[in-house]
């Protein structure tokens, strides 16, 4: 029987028909400003706070102080969980990344030493700098990233990675070679609704697990990111109505 874990994102577990498969590797991808980092933070924060699953959050851009302030505005006291050693924050500025697969040995040791069950990486650019492109050999690059993911799997963690995507129109979406390395893909986008944009989410795939394929509205407020599972995006309704005229 497949063991599912809660995501910490209201509504998302219903889209996933129970939660994420434990020990899976998941790519959360989409345009800037769609809530990718917030989703990753909630996955780590509420996993530790409500389900006693220690987590590691790896950031290539933001410091703990900046992330903590953002998290507080969304109802999460990130620093208190760090102080309690329930969440471990790792800042890896991209300028300092080097060393290939050997660079994760310390991370794997930290996972085992601190009984970590969830790891989130913000963002995929981490791999671009950790593993040089091998003179343009994309297959070798993909193999190295897959080895990283397998190390996470062997360490017994559920691994969530954030990435940005230039084309986020679900009707024109192109999949990159790296998308197929991950067992699951959660897509976040913005759809034009009159004079403003509406955030939406869909699950493109979760290997070995049933899930909804519908598109759902997403809101971000003082209590974080929520998936409105009982609503259809107004922007899509308008798009369909125009299509029938």
N, C-alpha and C positions, 0 to 999 in steps of 0.2 A: 504494500500500500504506500502511495506517495505521501510523504510528510510535508505539509504546507506550513509556512510561517507568516505571521501578520506583517504587513508592510509599514504600518504606522501612518498610512495615508487614508483618511476616511473616504470610503467609496471604492478605493482601488482593489481591496480584497474581494469585493463583490464582482468587479470586472474580471478578476483572476479566478473567480469561483472558489474562494477559500483562502487565497494568499499565494505567496511565491513558493516554489518547490525548494526545500532546503538544499543547500550546497550548490545551487545553480549560479551561473554567471549571467548577469543581466546588463544590457546596454540601455541607458536612458538617454535618448537623443532628440534634438530639436533645435529650433531657432533660439537666439538670445531672448531672454525675458519671458520664457514660457514656463519657468518653475522647475527646471531640471535640478539645480543645486538644492533647492528647498526640498524636493522629493527625496534626494539622497540624504539630506540632514535628518528629515523625519524618519527615514528608514533606520538610521543609526540611533537617533535620540530615543524614539519610542521603543525601539527594540531593547535598549538598555533599561529604560525607565519602567516600562510596563511588562516586559517579558523576560527580564533578567538575562539578556543576551549582550554581553560586552561587545563593544564595537570599536573599530578604528576608522577614522575619517582622514583621508590623505588629500591635502590640498596643494595644487601647484601654483596657486595665485594668491588666495586670501590668507591673512594671518588669523590666529585664533581670536584675537580681540575683535577684528572686523566681522568674522563669522558669528561670534557670540552676540554682538550687537544686533546683527540682522536676525539671528535666531530669536532673541528676546522680543523683537517686534512681531514675531510670529508665534509667541506663546511658549518658546523653548528656552530653558535655562541651561544652555550648553556647557558653560564653564563649571557649573556646580557638579555636573556629571563627570567632567574631566577631573575635578578635585576629588571626587569619590572613587576615581579610577574605574569607572564603569565605561567611560569613553576615552580613547586615546587619540590625540590629535597629532598628526604628522604633517609638517609643512615641508614640501619639497619644491623650492623654487626651480623653475625649469633651467635656469642658468647653471645650476649645480648638479644636474642629473648626468650620470655617466656610469659605465661599468657593466651594462648588459644584465644578464640573468643573475650574476653573482651579487648584484645590488639588492636582491630581495631576500637574501639569507637572514639579514637582521630583522626584516619584517616578519618572516615565517617564525623566527624564534620568539618575537614579541607576541605573535598570535598564540603560540602554544603556552608561553609563560603566563600570559594574562587571561587565558581561557576565552579568547575572542571568538565570537560566532558570526559576526557581520563585519564586512569591510566595504567601504565606499571610497571610490577614487574620483576626484574632480580636478582634472578631466583626462580624457583620452590622450591629450597632447603629451601627457607623462610618458607614454610609450614612444612617441615620436623622438623624444630626446634621450630616453633610456636606451633605446635600441636604434642606432643609426640605420639608415635605409639600405645599408649594404650595397652601395653604388647602384641604387635603383632596383635591386632584386626584391620585389614586393613579396614574393613567395617566402623568402627567407625571413623577411620582417614579420610576416604573418605567423610563421612557425615559431619565432621567438616570443611573440605575444601569446600564442596558444600555450607555450611552455609556462609562461607566467600564470595564465589562468589555471592550468593544471596544478601548479604549485599551490594556488589558493584552494583548489578543490581537495587536494591531498591534506591540506591543513584543516579541512573540515568547516570552512566558512562559506557563507552566501556572499557573493561578490557582485557589487553593483558599480558600474562605470558610467560616468557622464560624458557626453560628447556633443559637439555642435554640428549642425547640418545646414548647408546653404539652401537646399530646396526642401521645403516642408509642406508643400501642397500635396495632400494625400493622393490626389489623382495623377500627379506627375512625379511621384517619388521614385528615385533611383537608389538601388542598394549598392553600397560599397563592399568590396571584398572583405573588409574587416567585420562587417555586420554578421557574416556567416560564422565567425569565430565564436560568437556569444550564443548561449542557449536561449536567451530571451531578448526581445526588443520592445521597449515601451517608447512610443512616439508622442511628442508634445509639439503643438503647433499653434499658430494664431490665424484665425480666419476673419476676413473683413466682414463687418456687420455695420453697414451704413457708414457713419463717420468715425467709427472706432473698430478695434479688433476684439475678438472673443478667443480666449484660450481654450484649447480642446486637447483631448488625450485619446489614444487608441493603443491597443496591444497588438503588435504585428505578429509576434510568435512567442511561444514559451514551449520549448521542446519537451515532449513527454507529459504535457499538461493541458487540459481543456481550459478554454477561456473565451470571453466574449470578444467578438470582432467589431462591435459597434464603436461609434465615435461619441465621446461624452464631453460636456462642458466642464471646465475646470475653473475654480475660483481660488484666489489667494487673499487672505485677510489676516486679522490679528490672531486667529487660531490656526494659521498655516494654510497649506494647500489641501483642497478637497475636490474629489471627483463627484459630480452630480449625476449619479447613476439613474435617477428617475426622470431625467430631462434629456431632450434632444437639443443640440446646439441651434439657436435661433438662426444663425448664419447659414446653416445647412438647409433648414426649412425654407428660408428665403431663396436659396440657390435652386432648390427643387421646384419651388413655385414658379420662378422665372423660366425654368427649363420647360415647363408644361404650357407656357403661354405661346 
